[in-house]
Amino acid sequence: MAKIRSLSVSKETEKIFSDFDKVRPNDVSFSAMLGITVKEYMRNHLTNDMKLEDFTEKASLVPSIFSEITIWQDFIKNIDGDKLTNLQRRIIQLDNLITMRQGVLLR
């Protein structure tokens, strides 16, 4: 039997949920789509080194790789030096992986 959970929708989130409902496929219930969204969010943002403070308002999650460049500009402008250094390291790692893949594909 399914559990029933209620959801409070504030004025701030009302439009978000309305827009979310518009993109939801007709054959997927709102609750199933919300579950899929949470699963996708967790897959993209959870790491083994998350701490309790990662869930506070002051925490800054990394934007999606395909986010608009203006989002990335704001993110980079506002993150602290340590997070910027970690981001630079990850970009180098990703660039190396892409270069290695291209080398394999070009042969």
N, C-alpha and C positions, 0 to 999 in steps of 0.2 A: 504494500500500500504506500502511496506517495505521501510525503510529509508536506504540510502546508506552511508556508512562511509568508509573512506580510512584508510589504516594502513601503517605506515612507518616501514620498516624492515631494521635495521642497520646490519652491518657486524657481530656484536656481537650476534644479535638475529636471524640471518638467519638460523643457524643450529638448534636453538631451535624450530623455526616454521617448519622447514623441518622434524625434529623428531616428532613433534606434529602431522603433517599431516600423517606420517606413522602409528601412533597408532589410528588415527581417524577411526571409523567404516565407511565402504564404503557408507552406506545409510544415513549418517549424513553429512551435508554440513560443510565446514570449518568454516563458520560464526556461524552456530548453535553450533558446537563443542566448538568454542571460547567462546560463551555465556555460555555454560554448565560449562566450565572451570572457568570462572569468578564467576559464581554462587557458585560452589564448593569451590573456594578460599574464597569467602565472608562468606560462612557458617562456614568454619574452622577458620577464623581469625577475624571476626568482633565481637566486644563486645560492650556493652552499654557505656563503659567508654573510648572509643577511642578518642584521641585528634588529632589535626592537625599535631603535630610533629610525630605522629605515622606513617605518610606517607612520612617522609623525609628519605634520604639515611642512616642516622645514626640510624634509627629505626631497632630493631632486632625482627623479628617475631619468635615465637616459632616453632621449626620444627614439622612436623607431628609426631604423636606418634610412627608410624612405620618406621620413617626415619632410615637410616643406623646409627649404633652406633657412627661412626666417626663424623657424622654431629652433633649428640648430644654432643660428646666430645668437639668439637670446640665451640658449642653454650655455654655450661656450662663454658668453660675456659674463654670466652670473655664477658659474661654478668656481669653487675654491681651487687653489693651486695644486693640491694633491690630486683632486679628481681630474683636473686638466692633464696632469702628468700621466695618470692612469689611462685616460682617454687616448693620449698620444701613443702610449705603448700599444694599446689595443689596435689602433689604426695601423701601426707598423706591422703588427702580427697579421692583420687582415690583408694588408697589401702584399705581404710575403706569401700568404696562402693563395691569393689571386694570381700572383706572378708565377708560382709553382704550377697552378692549374693551367694557366695559359701556355706554359712551356710544354705541358703534357698534350694539350689540345693542338698546339701548332706543329707537332712532329708528324 
